[in-house]
Amino acid sequence: MSKLEVYPLMFKIEGIGVAEGELYRIKAPHTAEEIWYALPITSRIRSQDNAHAYFQVNFQVKAERPTQNVKPGEICYAPMGKTIHIIYDDVRPYQEMNIVGKITKGLEIFKELKLSKMIVVGKREK
């Protein structure tokens, strides 16, 4: 992928740690761009089903190649709930999602999430 198609991200969870990820424009171009231009995003992140963490965002994007087949490490956007999900274990989500990227470093911090915490998602230098 060219540099223009990959957007590097940083996820900071209050009291837990930092993870890194990338948005891939080729997977869901409108969703990836909407997330990128909304950064930094500050929200409350929660864990669900001991398999994924999610947080609300202030924008809505239509479905782009929606699926319920997600894998650990993937970054997804759920159009129905206006939420971003970080998948950290095997799960079949309740709703279809746009897969927009992948966690490249620090996936384990999402597994440590037990209660609602603050998260800041921002742009990361390559």
Long-range contacts (C-beta under 8 A, 24 or more apart in sequence): 1-26, 3-126, 7-32, 7-35, 7-36, 7-101, 7-123, 8-123, 8-124, 8-125, 8-126, 9-39, 9-75, 9-101, 9-121, 9-122, 9-123, 9-124, 10-121, 10-122, 10-123, 10-124, 11-86, 11-103, 11-106, 11-109, 11-119, 11-120, 11-121, 12-119, 12-120, 12-121, 12-122, 13-45, 13-109, 13-110, 13-113, 13-117, 13-118, 13-119, 14-117, 14-118, 14-119, 15-117, 16-109, 16-112, 16-113, 16-117, 17-106, 17-109, 17-112, 18-106, 18-109, 19-103, 19-105, 19-106, 19-107, 19-109, 19-110, 20-103, 20-104, 20-105, 20-106, 20-124, 21-75, 21-101, 21-102, 21-103, 21-104, 21-105, 22-101, 22-102, 22-104, 23-75, 23-100, 23-101, 24-100, 24-101, 24-102, 27-64, 27-65, 27-98, 27-99, 27-100, 27-101, 28-61, 28-64, 28-65, 28-77, 28-98, 28-99, 28-100, 29-64, 30-61, 30-62, 30-64, 31-61, 31-64, 31-77, 31-98, 31-100, 32-100, 32-101, 34-59, 34-61, 35-77, 35-84, 35-100, 36-123, 39-121, 39-122, 39-123, 40-120, 40-121, 40-122, 40-123, 41-84, 41-119, 41-120, 41-121, 41-122, 42-118, 42-119, 42-120, 43-118, 43-119, 43-121, 44-116, 44-117, 44-118, 44-119, 45-113, 45-116, 45-117, 45-118, 45-119, 46-113, 46-116, 47-110, 47-113, 47-114, 49-91, 50-89, 51-87, 51-88, 51-89, 51-90, 51-91, 52-85, 52-86, 52-87, 52-88, 52-89, 52-91, 52-93, 52-110, 53-85, 53-86, 53-88, 53-110, 53-113, 54-78, 54-81, 54-83, 54-84, 54-85, 54-86, 55-83, 55-84, 55-119, 56-81, 56-82, 56-83, 57-82, 57-83, 57-84, 58-82, 61-98, 63-96, 63-98, 64-98, 65-98, 65-99, 66-96, 66-97, 66-98, 67-96, 67-97, 67-99, 68-92, 68-93, 68-95, 68-96, 68-97, 70-97, 70-99, 72-107, 73-102, 73-103, 73-107, 74-99, 74-101, 74-102, 74-103, 75-99, 75-100, 75-101, 75-102, 75-103, 76-100, 84-121, 86-110
